[in-house]
Amino acid sequence: MTDRDRIANMVVTESSAGHTIITLTPHLSANWPETRRFLLCLGTVVFLVAVGWLLAGVWMVLPFAGLEFGLVAWFMYRVCFRLTYLYQRIEIEPGRVVVRQGARRPEREWVLSRPDAHLHVIKPVNDFDIVRLSLTDEQTRLSVGDFLNADGREEARRALLGAGLMETSDRWWES
């Protein structure tokens, strides 16, 4: 899966012989290589302006330009790099549900018992909220797709239901 495919597809489902894998990735407006190109352009402009001021005799601008660019680059790295490679992979098998989460590689893993595992939907209470999803069994309640937008969460909900998980809701009396 290329970076461009990951941007377009927040929810990817693969099925084969009773085994379903659902991969959730955040919606991104730019992947990490595009973010690096943006930083390169920004750094070029900042340092050209700083060098112009240096040549005009205002040398104190140069360290602050470096500090400014360094902070912007560090924050962009912390946010964009991690989000580019962040994922949740939900493997639904006949006997269990395995959820792996991480950036680039699995950092955490949870195993839920299949007969008891179900999708719990927490519906929004006002217009500003969005649906929250969690996978639940008798021992574990695990939030799923927290990094997805409303459309992505609905798509994840449909994929999990399509994989055979039962759905419960916090407001079961509403349809």
N, C-alpha and C positions, 0 to 999 in steps of 0.2 A: 504494500500500500504506500503510495507516494504521499509527500506532504500535502500536495494539492488535493488528493482524494480525501485525506483526513480533514481538511477544511470543509469540503463539501458534504461529507457524511459524518454526522455526529453519532449516528447509531448504525452499526454494521452487524448483520445477522448472518451466521453460517450454520447450516444444519446438515447432519448426515447420520442416518441410522439411529434415531432416538437421542442423539447428542447434539445440543444446540449451544453455540457460542455467540454471545452478544457482546460487542465491544463498544463502549461509550467513550467518546472523546469530546473535549470542549469545542465550541464554535470559535473559530479564530478569524480575524480579519487579515492577519499576516502571520506567516510561519517564521521560524527562527532565521533562515537565510535572508528573507525579505527584511526582517528587523535589523539584521547586521548591515545590510545595504543602506537602510535609513540612517543608522548610527554613523556609518562612514560619510554619508552626505552631510549630516548635521555636524560632525566633527570637523570636516573640511571647512564649512562655513564659519564655525566658531573660531577655528585657529587662523583663518584668513583675516577675520576681523581683528583678532587679538594681535596678529603680526602687524597689521595696519596701525593699530594704536602704539605698538612697540616702536615702529619706525617714526611715529610722530612724537616719541619721547615719553609716552605714558607706559612705562614698563610694568607697573603694578597690575595692569589688566591681564597680563599673561598667566600668572598663577591662578587668578580667579577664573579665567576661561578654562584652564585645565581642570580645576576643581568642579566647575559647573558641568563640563562634559563628562568627567568621571562619575559624578553622581547620577546624571541622566543615564549613562551607559549601565551603571550598576543596577539601577531600578528596572531598566528595560530588561536586563539579563534575568534578574530575579523573577520578574513577572512573566515575560514572554517566553523565555527558554523553558521554564517548567511547564507552562500551559501548552506549549507546542507538543510536548511528549507525554503529557499526563493522560492516563486512561484508566478505565475500569473494565475488566473482562469478566463476564458472568458465564460460567460453563454450567449448563443444565443437563444433568445426566439422570438416568432412571432412578438411582439410589441417593443422589446428593446434588446440592447446588454449591459450586465453588466460585467465590468472588476474589479476584486478584486486582490489586490497585497499586499504581506506582507511576513514575515518570521514567520512560525508556525500558525499565525492567520491573518486575513485581517487587514491591517493597513490603506489602502486607497481603495476607491471605486469610480468608474466612471460609469455613465449610459448614453448610447448613444441611440438616437432615431433610431429604426430599419429601417424604410423606407429610411432614409438618411445615415445610417451607411454603410461604405464600407472599404475594405482593400486597403490601399495605399502602393505601393511597390516603394522604392527608390533603383534603380539599382546601382551597383558599377560603378565608373568611371574609375577605374584602377584595376590591378590584385591583389593589396594588400587589397582592400576593400571587404566588404561582403554586401549582400542585407540587407536593413533595412526595417522593417515592421511597419506600424502604422494603428490604427483603427481611422477612421475619420467620423464625421458627420458635420452638419452646424456650431456647436459651439465648438467642441472638436477635437483635434488631439492628440492621445495617442500612444506613442511608445510601441511596443509589442515585447517581446522576446529579449530585448537588451543583456541579459546574455547567449543567445544561440549561438552556433557555426554555421557555414554556413549550415551544414546538418540539424541541429535542426531548423533553420529558414525556410529552404525549407519544412521540414515536417510540421511546424506550418502553413506555407502558404497553403499547400495542405489541411490541416485540416480545416482551416477557409473557404477556397473555397468550400470544401465538405459540410460545414454547411450552405451554401447558401449565403455567403457574396459576393458581387460584388468586382472585383479587378480593381483598377486604377494604373497607373504608372506615374512616373515623366518623363519618356522617352517613351511616348505612341506610337511614330512613329516606335520604334523598336519592333520586335515580340518576 
